[in-house]
Amino acid sequence: MLRSQFEQQLIKLHRQFYDMGNQVSEAINKAVASFTKHDRKLAQEVIDHDFDINELEIKLEQKSFELIALQQPVTTDLRVIITIMKASGDLEHMGDHAVSIAKSTIQVKGETRILKIEDEISKMSMQVQRMMDAVLTAYIEHDAKRAEEISRWDKVVNNYYSSIYDHSIYEMQENPDTIVSGNDYLKVAGFLERIGDYVTNICEWIVYLQTGKISELSSVND
């Protein structure tokens, strides 16, 4: 009976983590859409919803500590709980970056925009979104091989960042009127690049869940 209750609690933790992941994914999507469409109302929605995401992370952490204290799990069960704790922290960081993108939208003062760079940012966001959706599926399916594959997609995100960086610097040098918007593009691309790193971090935790070994997939450890 006790084992059955414990397993049900773990299933509930998994579902809460997956729900948090979907909410973070939606926040990222909305944040970038608000930035490229100059939609301050949508940006504010992202900022307002961040409290709910933070609350989910706190609840997951509290429940995880409770299960460790009361059930004293070992081996696989302990890895499950550690994975959820660590990966939910990564999701919370992603949510923070989505908020930062949304705040960039609100702070924009209507300076000269560069549509081709905004198009690149949209494509970069789509790649991050693809990684987010895939890693959540890999998590639910406990698919370590898929997680390793997803981690390699981060190279595409990094390439987008490099391209946006180069184009933004070029435009700012050629036209001083684009300096403010160019800096905004650099910040937003930087936030997306960090989100890609955190997705890779979750890939690492999925591998740990299945193998018990910490892989070297991720460049983010905070």
Stockholm file with secondary structure:
# STOCKHOLM 1.0

chainA/1-222         MLRSQFEQQLIKLHRQFYDMGNQVSEAINKAVASFTKHDRKLAQEVIDHDFDINELEIKLEQKSFELIALQQPVTTDLRVIITIMKASGDLEHMGDHAVSIAKSTIQVKGETRILKIEDEISKMSMQVQRMMDAVLTAYIEHDAKRAEEISRWDKVVNNYYSSIYDHSIYEMQENPDTIVSGNDYLKVAGFLERIGDYVTNICEWIVYLQTGKISELSSVND
#=GR chainA/1-222 SS CHHHHHHHHHHHHHHHHHHHHHHHHHHHHHHHHHHHTTCHHHHHHHHHHHHHHHHHHHHHHHHHHHHHHHHCCCHHHHHHHHHHHHHHHHHHHHHHHHHHHHHHHHHCCCCCCCHHHHHHHHHHHHHHHHHHHHHHHHHHTTCHHHHHHHHHTHHHHHHHHHHHHHHHHHHHHHCGGGHHHHHHHHHHHHHHHHHHHHHHHHHHHHHHHHHSCCCSCCSCCC
#=GC SS_cons         CHHHHHHHHHHHHHHHHHHHHHHHHHHHHHHHHHHHTTCHHHHHHHHHHHHHHHHHHHHHHHHHHHHHHHHCCCHHHHHHHHHHHHHHHHHHHHHHHHHHHHHHHHHCCCCCCCHHHHHHHHHHHHHHHHHHHHHHHHHHTTCHHHHHHHHHTHHHHHHHHHHHHHHHHHHHHHCGGGHHHHHHHHHHHHHHHHHHHHHHHHHHHHHHHHHSCCCSCCSCCC
//
